[in-house]
């Protein structure tokens, strides 16, 4: 959904990346720093009820984490390990956010149902990402998704931040919405992978026209004595 904003975000981040490119900072270091900062903020501030402060900390480190790809492109150090590390660290950071808010509901919010919804959002988000990664590792097309990682994180952090400012009902509504769109997106990717697998199987079972012609004695184009 937010793919249309990526060019604008890239234009904002590029000057910062160019400045960082003149320093010894590496893209992988930015990835790790962003994950550690976001995880620490979420797991320290959310369970203690400092929801808005936690969102501000997480947002700051999300921006740090977003710089890693920009810096890698500028330095020319993009590679498979960097992509692997970035994806893995994203799962850790997302888990910290929803584990932190689930802990808040258990410790201070006293709402076990919403704690369960938070855990569902954590698991569903991981499944959404896993479904695409696993499908693509098998050579299947799975580039679909109503709510990708950016959208899911945005919904969660906005709802948590507004709740921290005292807006009523926004956090339950946000979490239930997030649970629904995460489940829907997971279903989208399962269906897309199934369709891609069927198309691949059909293509693999199509006979080679030349081999069929040879097998059936098709000698079109050769006249008598040809």
C-alpha positions as CSV (number, residue, x, y, z in Angstrom):
1,X,0.0,0.0,0.0
2,X,2.8,2.4,0.9
3,X,5.0,1.5,-2.1
4,X,4.0,4.7,-3.8
5,X,5.7,6.7,-1.0
6,X,9.0,4.9,-1.2
7,X,10.5,7.2,-3.9
8,X,9.7,10.2,-1.8
9,X,11.2,8.6,1.3
10,X,14.3,7.7,-0.7
11,X,14.8,11.3,-1.8
12,X,14.7,12.3,1.9
13,X,17.1,9.6,3.1
14,X,19.6,9.9,0.2
15,X,21.4,13.1,1.5
16,X,21.7,11.5,5.0
17,X,23.0,8.3,3.4
18,X,25.5,10.3,1.4
19,X,26.8,12.0,4.6
20,X,27.1,8.6,6.3
21,X,28.9,7.2,3.3
22,X,31.9,9.5,4.2
23,X,32.1,7.8,7.7
24,X,33.2,4.3,8.7
25,X,29.6,3.4,9.5
26,X,28.5,0.3,7.5
27,X,24.9,-0.6,6.4
28,X,25.0,-3.8,8.6
29,X,26.0,-1.7,11.6
30,X,22.9,0.6,11.0
31,X,20.7,-2.5,10.7
32,X,21.9,-3.9,14.0
33,X,21.8,-0.5,15.8
34,X,18.2,0.1,14.6
35,X,17.1,-3.3,15.8
36,X,18.7,-3.1,19.2
37,X,17.4,0.5,19.8
38,X,13.9,-0.3,18.7
39,X,13.8,-3.6,20.7
40,X,15.1,-2.0,23.8
41,X,12.7,0.9,23.6
42,X,9.7,-1.3,23.0
43,X,10.5,-3.9,25.7
44,X,11.5,-1.2,28.3
45,X,8.9,1.5,27.7
46,X,5.8,-0.3,26.6
47,X,5.5,-2.7,29.5
48,X,5.9,0.2,32.0
49,X,3.0,2.2,30.4
50,X,5.2,4.8,28.6
51,X,3.4,4.2,25.3
52,X,4.0,7.5,23.6
53,X,7.6,7.7,24.6
54,X,8.1,4.1,23.4
55,X,6.6,5.0,20.0
56,X,8.9,8.0,19.7
57,X,12.0,5.8,20.4
58,X,10.8,3.1,18.1
59,X,10.1,5.6,15.3
60,X,13.6,7.1,15.6
61,X,15.2,3.8,15.3
62,X,12.9,2.8,12.4
63,X,14.3,5.7,10.5
64,X,17.8,4.6,11.4
65,X,17.1,1.1,10.1
66,X,15.6,2.5,6.9
67,X,19.0,4.1,6.1
68,X,20.8,0.8,5.8
69,X,19.5,0.1,2.3
70,X,20.2,3.7,1.2
71,X,23.8,3.6,2.6
72,X,24.4,0.2,1.0
73,X,23.4,1.4,-2.5
74,X,25.6,4.6,-2.1
75,X,28.6,2.6,-0.9
76,X,28.0,-0.2,-3.4
77,X,28.0,-2.8,-0.7
78,X,24.6,-4.4,-1.4
79,X,24.7,-8.2,-1.1
80,X,22.8,-11.3,-0.1
81,X,24.0,-11.3,3.5
82,X,22.9,-7.7,4.0
83,X,19.4,-8.6,2.7
84,X,19.3,-11.6,5.0
85,X,20.5,-9.6,8.0
86,X,18.0,-6.8,7.4
87,X,15.0,-9.2,7.0
88,X,16.0,-11.1,10.1
89,X,16.5,-8.0,12.2
90,X,13.1,-6.7,11.1
91,X,11.5,-9.9,12.5
92,X,13.2,-9.3,15.9
93,X,12.1,-5.6,16.0
94,X,8.5,-6.4,15.1
95,X,8.4,-9.1,17.8
96,X,9.7,-6.7,20.4
97,X,7.0,-4.2,19.6
98,X,4.1,-6.6,20.0
99,X,5.7,-8.5,22.9
100,X,6.1,-5.2,24.7
101,X,2.5,-4.1,24.2
102,X,1.3,-7.6,25.1
103,X,3.3,-7.3,28.4
104,X,1.6,-3.9,29.0
105,X,-1.8,-5.4,28.7
106,X,-0.9,-8.1,31.2
107,X,1.0,-5.9,33.7
108,X,-0.8,-2.6,33.5
109,X,-3.7,-2.7,31.1
110,X,-5.2,-5.8,32.7
111,X,-6.7,-7.0,29.5
112,X,-5.8,-10.6,28.7
113,X,-7.9,-10.6,25.5
114,X,-5.9,-7.7,24.0
115,X,-2.7,-9.3,25.2
116,X,-3.7,-12.3,23.1
117,X,-4.5,-10.1,20.1
118,X,-1.1,-8.5,20.4
119,X,0.5,-12.0,20.4
120,X,-1.6,-12.9,17.4
121,X,-0.4,-9.8,15.5
122,X,3.2,-10.8,16.3
123,X,2.7,-14.4,15.0
124,X,0.7,-13.3,12.0
125,X,3.2,-10.7,11.0
126,X,6.0,-13.3,11.1
127,X,3.9,-15.7,9.0
128,X,3.2,-13.0,6.4
129,X,6.9,-12.5,6.0
130,X,7.8,-16.2,6.1
131,X,5.2,-17.1,3.5
132,X,6.7,-14.8,0.9
133,X,10.3,-15.8,1.7
134,X,9.5,-19.5,1.6
135,X,7.5,-19.2,-1.6
136,X,10.3,-17.2,-3.4
137,X,12.9,-19.7,-2.2
138,X,10.9,-22.4,-4.1
139,X,10.8,-20.3,-7.2
140,X,7.1,-19.3,-6.7
141,X,5.7,-15.8,-7.3
142,X,4.4,-14.3,-4.1
143,X,4.8,-10.5,-4.5
144,X,1.4,-9.6,-3.2
145,X,0.2,-8.3,0.1
146,X,-2.5,-5.8,1.3
147,X,-0.5,-5.0,4.4
148,X,3.3,-5.5,4.2
149,X,5.7,-4.9,7.0
150,X,5.7,-1.1,6.7
151,X,1.9,-0.9,6.8
152,X,1.6,-3.3,9.7
153,X,4.2,-1.4,11.8
154,X,2.6,1.9,10.9
155,X,-0.9,0.8,12.1
156,X,0.6,-0.7,15.3
157,X,2.8,2.3,16.3
158,X,0.1,4.9,15.4
159,X,-2.4,3.1,17.6
160,X,0.0,2.7,20.5
161,X,1.2,6.3,20.3
162,X,-2.4,7.7,20.2
163,X,-3.3,5.5,23.1
164,X,-0.3,6.9,25.0
165,X,-1.7,10.4,24.4
166,X,-5.0,9.4,26.0
167,X,-7.1,8.8,22.9
168,X,-9.8,6.3,23.9
169,X,-10.5,3.0,22.1
170,X,-7.8,3.6,19.5
171,X,-5.5,0.8,20.7
172,X,-8.1,-2.0,20.8
173,X,-9.4,-0.8,17.3
174,X,-5.8,-0.6,15.9
175,X,-4.9,-4.1,17.2
176,X,-8.0,-5.8,16.0
177,X,-7.6,-4.0,12.6
178,X,-4.0,-5.1,12.5
179,X,-4.9,-8.7,13.3
180,X,-7.5,-8.7,10.5
181,X,-5.2,-7.3,7.8
182,X,-2.3,-9.5,8.8
183,X,-4.5,-12.6,8.5
184,X,-5.9,-11.4,5.2
185,X,-2.4,-10.7,3.8
186,X,-1.2,-14.1,4.9
187,X,-4.2,-15.7,3.0
188,X,-3.4,-13.6,0.0
189,X,0.2,-14.9,-0.1
190,X,-0.9,-18.5,0.4
191,X,-3.3,-18.2,-2.5
192,X,-0.7,-16.5,-4.7
193,X,1.8,-19.2,-4.0
194,X,-0.7,-21.9,-4.7
195,X,-1.6,-20.3,-8.0
196,X,2.0,-19.8,-8.9
197,X,2.8,-23.5,-8.1
198,X,-0.1,-24.6,-10.3
199,X,1.1,-22.4,-13.2
200,X,4.6,-23.8,-12.8
201,X,3.4,-27.4,-12.8
202,X,1.3,-26.7,-15.9
203,X,4.3,-25.2,-17.7
204,X,6.5,-28.1,-16.7
205,X,4.0,-30.6,-18.0
206,X,3.6,-28.9,-21.4
207,X,5.2,-31.2,-24.0
208,X,8.0,-29.8,-26.2
209,X,6.4,-29.3,-29.7
210,X,9.6,-30.4,-31.5
211,X,9.8,-33.6,-29.5
212,X,6.1,-34.3,-30.1
213,X,6.7,-33.9,-33.8
214,X,9.5,-36.4,-33.8
215,X,7.6,-38.9,-31.6
216,X,4.6,-38.8,-33.9
217,X,6.6,-39.1,-37.1
218,X,5.8,-35.6,-38.2
219,X,8.0,-34.9,-41.2
220,X,6.4,-31.7,-42.4
221,X,8.7,-29.8,-44.7
222,X,10.4,-32.9,-46.1
223,X,9.3,-33.9,-49.6
224,X,9.8,-37.2,-51.3
225,X,13.3,-38.3,-50.9
226,X,13.9,-35.4,-48.4
